[in-house]
Amino acid sequence: MSDFEHARVPDDLVGAAIRAAERTGKDVADVSLVEIAREAGVSRSTLLRRLGGTRGVLDEAVRAAGVDPGGRPPVRERAAEAGARMMGELGLAATTAEAVAVAADCSVHSVYAAFGSRDGLLAEIFERHSPLPGLEAYLADAGEDLSATVHGVHLLVARTLVREPRVMPALIADVFARPTGPTRNLMATRFLPRALSVMGGWLSREVAGGRVRDLPLPLLVQQLLSPVVVHFSLRPALAGVPDVDFPDLEGTCAVFSDAFLRAVATEPPH
């Protein structure tokens, strides 16, 4: 398209398209003409008429103004993935909205438009990289084989912890370092209640079925998860220690599963 054709698109419409994209947290190409028209203070039909009847000239004019109109994942997707990578590599403190905006190649305003706040961004990252959604699906279909279910839980949690980006170890490390810091609120409002609901509901059924000893539920959940969480969070740091040789992931989970069953099962494995 020629410079003359770019000039056909008034600057106020280019600005309206960019503002609408920032407000909605989308790329310009993903913003509807209705939204752009609303931002420009005109009707959709008036907008189309001023564009010469085609949306393409607007996207090209936006590109000519130095803004990529689209062709990439939405801001929400880019920011969540950039934040997860940053958290795994640099830690939670470095994962600010400003830093994520730079890494995701978007404005800070777009990040806030997509997530509402930094806590909203962290919550989205947590949801994508937490083992809880997988545990919910797995335990919904759990059978009566307690040993197999426990081993499956340990495998699922372990694979989540070692998978890049290592979001959960970063969250846990921040809670250990700052037990009254902002991450505590995320863990207290999103992780712990949900973990107690998911794991506690299943363990309560196991207790009612006579397969697990009737112990305080929060301690049962901790006894199930804590060894796996601590081990696989620290395992990369111990990889180069002389004379320290761990079994592979499945073998390690088998050891932890056996230990849990011996501690709490009414019929421990022989």
Secondary structure, 3 states (H helix, E strand, C coil): CCHHHHHCCCHHHHHHHHHHHHHHCCCHHHCCHHHHHHHHCCCHHHHHHHCCCCCHHHHHHHHHCCCCCCCCCCHHHHHHHHHHHHHHHHCCCCCCHHHHHHHHCCCHHHHHHHHCCHHHHHHHHHHHHCCHHHHHHHHHCCCCCHHHHHHHHHHHHHHHHHCCCCHHHHHHHHHHHCCCCHHHHHHHHHHHHHHHHHHHHHHHHHHHCCCECCCCHHHHHHHHHHHHHHHHHHHHHHCCCCCCCCCCHHHHHHHHHHHHHHHHECCCCC
